[in-house]
Every structure is written in C-alpha cells, then in structure tokens.
Amino acid sequence: MSQRHVVQVFEQYQKARMQFVQTVADLANRPQNIELLQNAGVMSLLCPLMLDVVPSIQHTAALALGRLADNSEDLAEAVVKEDILPQLAHSLASQNRFYKKAAAFVLRAVAKHSPELSQAVVACRGVDALVLCLEEFDPGVKEAAAWALGNIARHNAALSQSVVDAGAVPLLVLSLLEPEMALKRIAASTLSDISKHTPELAQTVVDTGAIAHLAQMILSPDTKLKRQVFAALTQISKHSVSLAEMVIEAEIFPAAMSCLRDPDEYVKKNVVTLMREVVKHTPELAQVIVNCGGLEAVIDYLGNCHGNVRLPGIMMLGYVAAHSESLAMAVIVSKGVPQLALCLSEESEDHIKAATVWSVGQIGHHTPEHAKAVATANLLPKILELYMNASSSEDLQTKSKKALKSVLQKCTYLPSLEPLLYEAPSNILKHVVCQFSKVLPHDSRARRLFVTSGGLKKVQEIEAEPGSPLQEYINAINGCFPEEIVRYYSPGYSEALLERLDDYQPA
Amino acid sequence: MAELLKIKREFEEFQKEYCCRNREAEENREKENQAATQIQSWFRGCKVRAYLSHLHKKAIIIQKIWRGFTARAHVRQMVKAAYFIMKMNFYEEMAVRIQRRWRGFFVRKHIHNFYARKKYMEGLVMKNELVRRELDQLEELQKRERDCLDMVKEHTAKVYQAQRLHHLLSTKQRGSPMRRMSLLNQQSRCPGVFNSPFRPAPHEMELLLRQVKYQAPTRLASRGKACLLGIPSSTSSSFPATLGSPLIKTSRTYSSRPILPPIGNKKQQGLSREAGEAWEQRLHCRELMLCLQTSYMHLEETQNQLRQLEPVRLRETGSTPYHLSHGSNSFPHPAHTGKSFR
C-alpha cells in the first residue's frame, strides 16, 4: 500500500513538473508574457528542470528556455550566466533527437542576439556539439543545428572562423543535398552567413563544392530557398575576382534571370544584388552579364519595384557603365538612362538618389555621345537642383557635383547646356561656359541659336575676375561674334546709347 | 745825247720800273704765293681725287664682282635648301597619307572595329528584346502554374469540406423503400441546406455533395491528390500537389514527390532473389547490408555504433562523416511527424 502511495506522490510531482514546463513553454510563445515570466524568476526554475530525470520534461524545459531566450536578450544573457550552456553542449552528444532539437534551439536563440553571447556559446564547446548534430540522421536536428551555427557565424569573422574550424562546412554542403526544403534553406542561409565576412572564409566554402549545389537549386519552386541561395552566391562572389568567376562558371546566368520575374520581392532583390557583386570586379564579367541580356532584365526590374529594393539595380547599372565606354553605350542602348531618370524623380530617399546620380555620372562621362544621351534625358537640371538644394545630404551633394562636372566636361549638346547657364553656381558655370567656348567657334548655326536664345546676353552678364579661366572662356566666346553684337548684348548698353544721344549735336 | 738822255731816262725809267716792278712783285709775292699754293693744292687735290675716284671705281668693281659671286653662291645654297625642304615636305605629306591609311586600317582591324561595335549594339538590343519576351513568357507560365495550383488547392479544400458536410445533403424523407428509385429523380427539388426551393438551380456545394463519396476521416495527411477518389478533376494538373489536407499542417514540405505507380503485375525489380535470401545474407554478413532497413531499432543501434566510433571521429574532422551521412540518404524518413519548433 505504502509503495503505491509513494509511487503516486512521485507521479503527481512528475505530472506537476510536466504541466509547469508545458505551460511555461506555451506562455513563452507570446512576447508580452516574457517580461512577466522574467520577473517571476522563471530562469532559476527552468534550469534544474533541464537536468530532470524524465526526458520529455527535459526537452520541454529546453524548448521553453529556447523560446524565452529567443524573445529577449536579457534572458539570453541570464542563460549564459547560469552556466547552462556547457551542460547543453555536453548533453547534445548523448540525448535523443527531440532533446537535441530543443538544445540546438536554445543555442540558436542565445547566439542570435549579439557577438558576445555567440562567443559564450563557442567558448563552452557548443560549436563542436552542433557540428556533431549536423551528422545526425534526423533532418529536424540537422536543421536546428545548422540554424544555430548560422546565428553564431553571422556576427563577425572570428566566430565564422571558429565555425569553419569545427568542420561545419562540408556537412552543411551535404545538407544542401537533402530533400527537405527547410533544411536546404537553413543550410544555404548558414553558408551565406559564413562566407560574407572575408575572402578566405568564402574560399573555404567554395572549396567544398558549394557553388555547384547552390547553382542547382536556383530554379527550385520554393521562394525562401531561392532567396537564401542567391544571398549565399552573392556573399561568395562579392570578395574577389576569382570567386566571382567561379560563380559565373557555374553557368547560373541566363537561368537566374528567370528568377527576376518571381513574384517575391526579396528573391528579385537578391538576384540583382548578385549581379551587382559579380559585375563590380572586371569588365569581362560585366560583359558576360550584358551579353545574356542582364541589362534589360535589371531595367525591367527597376521599372516594376519601388523603394529601397531598387538600390542594387541602380548600382549595378553604374558599375557596368563604369568599366568602359562600350559597356556604358550598352546601358544607354538598353534604355537605362530614362529609367534612371524615373528613379531619380520617384525616389525620395537621399542615399538612393545619391546612387542614381553616381550611376548617371558613370554613364555620361566617357564621350560626347554618352553625355548627349544623359543630357537629352533632361537629367542635368535635375542633378544641378539636387546639388543646390540645401536639404540634400552631404554625400548627395558631393556625388551630384562630381557627376555634373564629369558629364559637363564631355557634353557638347548645346540646347541642354543653356538652362544651366542661368542657374548654376560659379564652379559649375565655369565648365558650362568652357563647353560653349569649345563648340561655338566651329558651328555657325549654334552661334545663331546662342544669340537668339539669349545665351549671349547671359554670358555678358556673368562677372568674372580677369585672368581667371572663366574670363578666358568668356573672351573666347565673345571672339566668335562680331563686336557690334557683343556690344549690343552687353549689360548697360542701352544706357550708354542714351548717354551718347545726350551729347549728340545734330549737324 | 738825246739818246743818252733817252737811255738814261730809259735807264731811270727802267730802274724805276725795275724798282716798281720789284716792289709790285714783292707786294704781290705773298698773294701770288698764296695763289700758287692754292692752285697747286687744288691741282694736287684733283690729282688725289682722281686717284681716289679711280681707286673707288676699282674697289667698287671688285666688291661688285665679289658680292655677286657670294650672293650667287648663297642663292644656289638657298635654292638647294628650298628644294630639299620641298622634297621633304612632299615626302612627309606622302608619309602622312600612308600613316593615316595604315593607322585607320590597323585600328579598325585590330583595336576597335566600329562596325562590329555597331552590330554588337544592335545585337544587344535584339537580345534584350528576346530576353524580355522570354522572361514575359516564363512569368506568364509561372503565374498560370501558380493559379492552377491555387485552384487545385481550393478545389481539394472544397471537396474535403463536402466530405465533412456530407450530412447536409438534401434528401426527402420517404416511407416505403420501394419508392427510393424515384427519390433520385426528385432530389433536385428536395429542400435542403444548399438546395433552397427559391433558387432556380441547386448550389454548387449541393452538387459537390452529391458527387462526393463519403469517406471516414483519416488521421494521416493525404499526401497526393490520387488518394481522394471519385472526384472529377477538371483541372488535371501534372504537378503533384505539395499539399496535405488543409487542416493538418506539415512542418516539412517535400518537393516534387512522384505519384506512386498503380499496383499492377508484380514485376521482378532488381536482382531476382528468393524470399528468404536477403534475410539470410543479413544474418551472415551484416557489414554488406548497406541499404536495408530491416530492424525496428535500426536507428538506435546505428547511433550506438556511432557513439562508439565517436572518440575516433572527434580527432579527425575528415572523411568519415561523408560516408556516414551518405548512408543516411537511403534511409526512408520516419512517418511520425515531430512537433515543430516554429
């Protein structure tokens, strides 16, 4: 009889523990309860339950702990302080797969908040334990372990290095081949987190043959997988020319452009970011992308989306045009300039405008043909306005000035230069007048137009210090016209004539 | 005497004359001296002048001849130089023509081909157009696929609903069982939940309810559409539906699971073996059995084995994990769906 009583007492206690842990786990799902739970001292109660005899209580406690740490950084720090981590790492090797999933979840939740917490996870040999989990058969465990490793590696290069040193990368690449979609996603995202810091890490990832597997997954129907795959390829290719070339050799390019029509915004953004990182390095790589019609796809993308996601597309066009004048001409021929003009007028954020202005400058600064294309899209007054606007950020002003100067130095299309005569400040005006002085001596029709449109009048009104380059240009312009016309348009001429009338004696 | 007087007078006159003349001569001596000097000087001057002019003329002749000589030599030199310069200009102009042609040819052939660039730009425009059209088509296709999938999903959801609401089928209570045949004819006019007498035709739900056969609800999620029987699928999609029944969510979605082939004649697949042969092999040589999952506790046993290998493996972060996880691919996944942590 007494045995049954004793057993009953223990069973009741076990049921109570189980119920407590499950309720806490459910409550921890909602963020508003976290504060209350923390104040109630849930951490000190959960820690001993993690060492409980019953395995299901153990892993439910771990699950609850993980959810708490996920939602709040203080609790994550408390987890670290209570020294649960070494114990979790140790038990990761031995327990069943539900516990492993829960423990990996806790490690992931702790590591996600800050580099110091990740360092704590690394210090208690958590990384080795997680890598062991990656060798498990259960895909759920692998996914949890990969996610935790991704959170650790995300923060800085040293942590990524410790993840790589534990031998995680070949296992992650193998998990890419598994049929489960979630595992593939997480593996791709972890590889992208690892390779984003330094070229050596990216090289390590590439050496295990990740690129081929990632390239195969480009056309999968799952949206989030595509996002992660493209993000991973972007992080790999951004570091150096050889890495970018390896990514291109995997022949993703004509195929990846079909993903530019995906309904998901982030997939498109990641594809365009990948194109930008590849194009940045050398003209040959840019040529590859242009040859498979990449420019058209990016310009369509710019037309369809709005806001911050346009930035990689704009920068990609700028990088392509920066390499050589034939590539810049290719951008112009694919109607990039009107699209950039649209972006400039539609977007309101300064950094996007600065990027657009930079791209336009890169397109227009090669030859007069290019400058004419930029000028006919009516961009010069807009850039001038951005430069003069006091509310533009300093970065935007600097970039506008540089772009304006570089385009103006090649611009010979006079009708577009004339509006600038009226509004430009003197440092820009110098270039405008210089261009006029180069073109007017040779073209008589332009001279006529210049006079009739009032440009000559405006030039006369400009005050310049004698001996300065501006004065020389003005003199050169005045030299193209007969003296009477110059005098006629000089300011104050009508008063001078009237004065002559006063002194005149009729014969 | 007279003559004497005359001679005396003459002598005196002569003396007077002589004195007078001497006196005159003496007076005129200075003047005459000066005159003589002047004449002499003038004459000498003439002489010298004539001599000088003679010298001049000779000097002029000499200088004239010399200057002519020098100038002619100079002119000859100038002509030679001018000729040389003319030749050089001619050569230079010809050289410029040659170089111009050559440079144009060279640049066009080896460095920058204007027409190739023009063609390239035109080709690029065409390619862009092509790419845009292809991408449009692809997008269209993908959209249609997605719409298809959505419709299929909706349809299966409705069918599932119909199955659950089978009891709402409109029937009319009739007493005798022999009249049950006529029930079918009159079912269209039986009032029911989805078959209101005020509607001109029955609700679509009603039609579905009539078509669907009642199935006891199954616990497991039906993975393929083929499981649902007797449904007229107007949208026969060739892609397998990656959805279960909407009420049971699966934490993992599988990509393109092939539909199982119908159970037809049992053809021998693989090596033809007797029934117990594989089992005997397993008993005798366990190590050769890579791909058979035959025991229930296989998973746990293999894990124990791994744990025994653990200290070896922890030291070498090398090739063994590949081998092991390769083996894991051939294991089918457990049917038990675990609790999701998300």
HADDOCK unambig.tbl for C-alpha pairs under 7 A between the chains (distance, minus, plus):
assign (segid A and resid 135 and name CA) (segid B and resid 321 and name CA) 6.63 0.50 0.50
assign (segid A and resid 135 and name CA) (segid B and resid 325 and name CA) 6.36 0.50 0.50
assign (segid A and resid 137 and name CA) (segid B and resid 328 and name CA) 5.88 0.50 0.50
assign (segid A and resid 167 and name CA) (segid B and resid 317 and name CA) 6.16 0.50 0.50
assign (segid A and resid 179 and name CA) (segid B and resid 254 and name CA) 6.97 0.50 0.50
assign (segid A and resid 180 and name CA) (segid B and resid 252 and name CA) 6.60 0.50 0.50
assign (segid A and resid 180 and name CA) (segid B and resid 253 and name CA) 6.91 0.50 0.50
assign (segid A and resid 180 and name CA) (segid B and resid 254 and name CA) 6.05 0.50 0.50
assign (segid A and resid 181 and name CA) (segid B and resid 252 and name CA) 6.95 0.50 0.50
assign (segid A and resid 181 and name CA) (segid B and resid 253 and name CA) 6.32 0.50 0.50
assign (segid A and resid 181 and name CA) (segid B and resid 254 and name CA) 6.51 0.50 0.50
assign (segid A and resid 182 and name CA) (segid B and resid 252 and name CA) 6.69 0.50 0.50
assign (segid A and resid 258 and name CA) (segid B and resid 135 and name CA) 5.90 0.50 0.50
assign (segid A and resid 258 and name CA) (segid B and resid 138 and name CA) 6.96 0.50 0.50
assign (segid A and resid 261 and name CA) (segid B and resid 135 and name CA) 6.97 0.50 0.50
assign (segid A and resid 261 and name CA) (segid B and resid 139 and name CA) 5.87 0.50 0.50
assign (segid A and resid 293 and name CA) (segid B and resid 127 and name CA) 6.11 0.50 0.50
assign (segid A and resid 293 and name CA) (segid B and resid 128 and name CA) 5.01 0.50 0.50
assign (segid A and resid 293 and name CA) (segid B and resid 131 and name CA) 6.02 0.50 0.50
assign (segid A and resid 296 and name CA) (segid B and resid 128 and name CA) 5.38 0.50 0.50
assign (segid A and resid 296 and name CA) (segid B and resid 132 and name CA) 6.85 0.50 0.50
assign (segid A and resid 297 and name CA) (segid B and resid 132 and name CA) 6.77 0.50 0.50
assign (segid A and resid 330 and name CA) (segid B and resid 121 and name CA) 6.37 0.50 0.50
assign (segid A and resid 333 and name CA) (segid B and resid 125 and name CA) 6.81 0.50 0.50
assign (segid A and resid 334 and name CA) (segid B and resid 125 and name CA) 6.27 0.50 0.50
